[in-house]
Amino acid sequence: MLVAVCLAASELVPALLKVGFAPHRSLFPMALEEPLLASALVGSLAFYLFMLPRRGLELGLVLVFGGLLDYWLEIHRAQIIGPAGRLLHLGLGVGLAAIVATLIRLLRRGPDSVRAEETLSLAIALPGMLVFGIFLRSLISSENPLVFDCVTYAFDGLLGFQPSFLIARTVDSWKPLRILLYAVYFHLPLWMSLAQILVSCRPDLARNQPVLAYLVVAALGSFLYAYLPAVGIQVLCGDVYPHGPWPPVPDPVRLVEAPLYFPRNAMPSLHLAWILTAFWALRRFNSRVRMVGGLLVFLTILSTFNVGDHYLIDLVIAVPFALCCHGLSTFSHPGRNRLRAISILYGGTATLAWLSVMRYTPNLALDNPPLTLASLALTVAGALFLQSRLGEASPSSRQVLQVEASPPRRHPTHDRPSRRLPLNHGLERET
């Protein structure tokens, strides 16, 4: 429902208010050039395969028609994207065919209709939010021609060097690692979908719904993009990134103008926030799942520098922001909501506080490097500590359902036979 409302608003607002860019006008270019959409639709295929009973003929039709659609898109895509880049876009057609097959099962009202309704809602959530992002990015860019990249660049420079340059330079020197990081970064919706499938298979171990967390991060992160717009270090530094000498920090820091076609989606890093919420949701699973999740978190951090869309400070602020969103999507339970509320309040307050400092009083923080760096480290440490406590205290989805379904406890005195006699005692005949 949330995704449907967002998509309707993204079409109505540009038509009525002449603000922003309607998504339907760029769906075909997005299908050709946006690997995140392809990844989200591969996730839709995963939902179809793992959450619905398989039917051989239907699955064959999905693969055939989806494969033909992918082939047709590849013919157009080959004119603008190289062979390596086209691999990131595979699966878009098959994912669309899987959504159609799931919708048909729902409309038939057969034995799979209830399961199909849940599967369809998950299958369209991530692609729908990415399409809605077209409108959001255009709206934020049109309203914010000036960006705060010099401020975020200066915060990274508090270390005495530019970590983005050093990390990206190291990664770029080894081509296999660079390709792996591109795959991790642009296939993040698929990792979120697989995490949701694990949660659906083992609800007794889950701590939140990864798809719900994805939507919460995307919704709140859009407001933060508008509050502190930034386009990323690659746009700011241009061709010198990452192999050239990093430019000096401007003194004083100032707002700079960036072309409107660059999205203002650097601060905070939603990629890191997304993968953290998925990793935290699976913390009670076995060691292999946790190991893969931890590896994806590490590779996502490296990939943000490899792509050039983020600064180190973006990743730092993403940690308390992820804690806030994780708390909002964590299963509620009596007796544990206090820690959940503290996590939401801490994460939200810390995120807004640092963004406000960078927006209104950056020189106050930049003039005191040791204090600022120590405060940032304590912010991250506090967020990780609260997350560990919340993970230990939060019940699973199955425990929540058991508590909600259990009847209220009766007071011990309610089980005692009453000593008061009815008004008609002695007038009724025993039966």
N, C-alpha and C positions, 0 to 999 in steps of 0.2 A: 504493500500500500504506500509506504514512504517513497519508494522508487517511482511508482506511478504518479504520485503527486508532484515529485520533483521534475519528471519528464514533461508533465502537463504544464507546469509553471515555466519551464525552459522554452516552450513553444509560445505560450500566451504572452509572457512579459515582453519579448522583442516585438511581437505583433501589435500589442496594445500601447506599450510605452516607448517603443522605438529605442530600447536600451538592450545591449548585448547582441548575441548572435545565435539565431535559432539552430539547434543541432541538425535538423533534417537537411539543411543546406550543405552540410559537409560530411554526411554519413559515408558517402562513397570514398572521398579522399581519406577519411579516417580508417575505413576498412582496408585501404591500400597501404597506409603509412603508419598506423598506430599499433605497435606490437602488444601494448597492454590490453587492447580490446581483443586481439586474437588470443592472448593468454586467458582472459576472462571467459571467452567462449570455449576454450579447451577445458576450462574448469566446469562449464555447463555440461560438456560431454561426460566428464568424470561423474558429475551428479547423476546423470542419466544411467551410466553404466553400473554404478555401485549402490544406488538407492532405489532402483526399480527392478522388479523381476525381469529378466532378460527374455526377449522373444526373438528367435532367430531371423525370421523374415523381416520384422520391423528393424532390427539392428542392421541387417544387410541393406535395406533401403536407406537408412540413415547414412551409412558409410558410402554408398554409391552416389546418392544425390549430394551429400556434403562434399565428397571428393570432387565431383564435377564442378560445384560452385568454387571450391578452392582452386581448381585448375583454371577456371575462367578468370578469377582474381589474379592468379599468378601471371597470366598473359599480360594484363595491364600493369601489374606491379613490376615486371621485369624491365619496364621502360624507365623506371625512376629509382630502383633499389638494386644493389648488387646481389650476387648469389648468397653470400654469407648473411646479409641482412634479411633476405627473403625467408630464411629458415625460421626466424623469430615470428613470422606471420602465419605459419602453417597451422591449420586446425580451425580457422575461423568459420569456414563453410560447414564443416562437420558439426561444430558446436551449434550453429544456427539450426541445422537439421535435427539435432537432438532436442532443442527447445520445442520445435514444431511437433516432434513425436511425443514429447511429454504433454504438450497441450492437448493433443488428440486423445491421449489416455484419460486426461482429466474430463474432457467433454463427453466421453462415452459413458461415464458414470458406472464403470465396472468395478470389479473387486479392488483394482489398483487406484481408484480415483482419489482416495484420501492421501495415499502415499504420493501420488502424482502431484497433488496440490502443494504439498510440502516441497517436493523436488523442484517444481516449476518456480516457486517463490525464491528458492536458493539459486536456481540456474539463471534467473534474470536479474538478480540483485546487483552483482558486480558489473556485468556489461551495461546495465541501465545507469548505474552511477557514473561510469566512465563516459557514457554519452551525455549525461547531464553536466559532466565536467567541461564539455565544450562551451556551454553557455556560461558557466561560472568563470572560466578562464577569460573569455571575451569580456565579460562584465567587469571583472577585477582589473584587467589591463586597460580598458577604456577609461575607468575612473581613477587610475593611478599611473599617469605617465612618468612620474618620478619614483625612483626606487631607493632602497636603503642599503644597497650593496656595499657602498664604501664603509658603512657602519659595521656590517657583519665581517667584512674583510679586515677592518681594524681590530675587531674582537679576536679574530684568529691570530693577528699579529702580536697579541699580548704575550704569546709564547716566545717571541724573539725570532720567529721564522714563520713561514706559511705552510702548515701541515698538508693542506690540500695539494700543493705543488709537489712536495716530497713523496706523498703516498701515490698520487697519480703517476708521477714519473717512474716510480719503482714498478707499479703494476703494468704500465705501458711498455716496459722493456721486455716483458714475457708474453708473447702473443696467446698461448693457450689459456693463461690465466685471464687475460683481457677478454677473450671470447666467453669464458665461463662466467665472468662477472656481468657481462652484458645479458647472458641468459638468465642469471639470477635476478637481475634488476628488472628486466622487462617481463619476466614470467611470475612476478610476485602475486598477481591474482590467482594463478594456478596453485601456488603454495598455500594461499589462504583457503582455496576450495578443498584441497586435500586435507588440510587441518580440520575443516568443517566435517568432512566425511569421517575422519577418525573420531571426532566428537559424537557424531550421530551413531557410530558403531559402538562406542563405549561411553554412554552418557554418565555412567557411574564414576568415571575418572575425570570428566570435563569440569572446567572452572568457568568457562564462558562460551559464548557462541562466536567463533571467529568471523563469520559473515556479518553478524550484528556489530561486532567491534570494528570491522572494516567500514561499515556505513557510518558509525559514530565518529570514527577518525576522519573520514572524508567530509562529513557535514561540519564538524567543529573546525577542522583544519582550513576549510574554505574561508571562514570568518577571520582566522589568524592570517591567512594570505593577504586579505584586504587590510588588516590592521598594520602589518609590517611587510609590504610588498618587496620582493627581491627576486632577481632573475637567475642568480648563480654565478659562480666564479668564472666559468668559461666565457660567458657573455661580457663580464666586466673586464677581464684581462685579455680576451681575444686570442690571437695566434700565439702569444708567448706562453699560454697554458698548454701543457704542463712543463715543457722542456726548456723554456727560456727562463731568464732571471725574473723572479717575481717583482712586480712594481712596488715602490715604497708606499706606505700607508699615507693617504692624503692628510695634511694638517692645515686647518681643522677638517674633520670629517664633514661631508655634505651629501645632500641628495643629488643623484645624477639622473639624467633622462635616458630611458631605454626604449627601443622600438616597441610598438604596441603588439607586434606579432610574437614577442617572447612572453611566455606565461610567467606570471608572478607567483611561482609556486616553490620557492626555496625554503622559506622559514615558517614553521619548522619542517623537518624532513618527515613527510608522511610515510615514505617507504620504510624508514626505520620504525616508526610508530606502529605501522601495520604488522611487520614481522615480529615485533616485540609482543604485541597482544596475542598473536597466534602462538608464539613460543610459550608465553605464560599460561595460555589456556591448556597446554599439553604437559604441564610440568609434573603431573601425577602419572603420566604414561611410562612405559618401560624405558630403559636406558638407551636403546637404539633410537627411539623416537626423539628423546631429548637430545641425543648427540646430533642427529640430523638437524633438529631445530636450532641448536646452538651454532652449528656450522653455517646454516642459512643466515642467521643473525650476523655472524662475522663477515660472511661474503657480501651481505647487503651493505654493511658499513663500508667495505672497500669499494663496492660498485658505485656508491654515491660520489666518491672522488673520481672514479674512472670515467663516469658519464660527464662530470663537470657541472652538475646542476646544484651542488650544495657546498656549503662551508662546514668547517668543523663545529662551529657554534650552532648550526642547524641541527646537528645530530645530538648535541648536548641538550638543547631545549626539547628535543623530541622525546627524551626519556621521561621527564615529569608529565609531559603531555600524554604519552602512552599510558602512564599510570592512571591519569584521570579517565581516559577512555576505557581502560581495562576495568576500572571500578564501576563505571556506568553500565558496562555490559556483563559484569559478574553476576551470577545468580544470587538473588536476594534470599536472606534467611534470618529469622528472628534470633536475636542474641549476637549476631555477627555484623549487623548493619552499621554499627558504630565505627568499626575499623574500616568498613567500606566507605562510609561517609568521610572519614578522615583522609583516606587515600584520594578520593575525588576532590576534596577541598584543597589538600596539599598540592596535588598535581596541577589543578586548575589555577590556583593562586600563584604557584611558582612560575608557571608558563606565562601568565599574564604579567607578572611582575617583571620578569626579564625582558619581555617584549616591550613593556612600557619604558623600561630604562633605556633600551636601544632606540626607541622612537623619540623620547622627549629629553632625556638627560644622558646621552652617550658619553659625553666628555667626563662626567662625574665618575663613570666606571673606568674609562680608558686612562684617566690620570692616576689611578691606583691599581696597577696590574697585580701585585701580590694579593691584595684583598679581593679583587674581582675573580681571579683564578681560584682562590680558596673557596669563595662563595659558590662558584659554579660547581666545583668538585663536591662540596657539601650538598648542594641541590640534587645532584645525581645520586650520591650515596644515600640520601634520605629517601629518594624515590625507590631505589632498589631495595632498601630495608623494608619500607612499607609494603612493597609488592610481595616480598618473601613472607611477611606476616599475613598478608591477605590471602596468599596462596595456601598457607597452612590452615587458616581459619575458615576459608570459604567452603561451603558444602558443594557437593556435586549436584548436577541437575536431577539425578534420581532421588537424592536425599531431599531436595526441595519439593519434588512432587509427592514424596511420601509424607512429608510434614503437612503439605497443603491438603492431602487427601485424608489424613488421619482425623478421626472424630475428636472433638474437644474432651479433655479429661474432666471427669466428674469429680466434684469435691467428695472426700471420703464420707462426709455426713449425708450425702445424697443416697448412699447405698444402705443406710440404716432404715429399718421399717419405721414408719411413722406411728407414734403413740396416740395421735389424735384420731378419734373415731369419726366416721362420716356422720353427717346430720341424720341420715336415715338408718343408722345402725340399729339393728334389732327389728326393723320393719321389713327388711328384705329376706326372702326365704333362700336358704342356701341351695345351691345347685350342684 
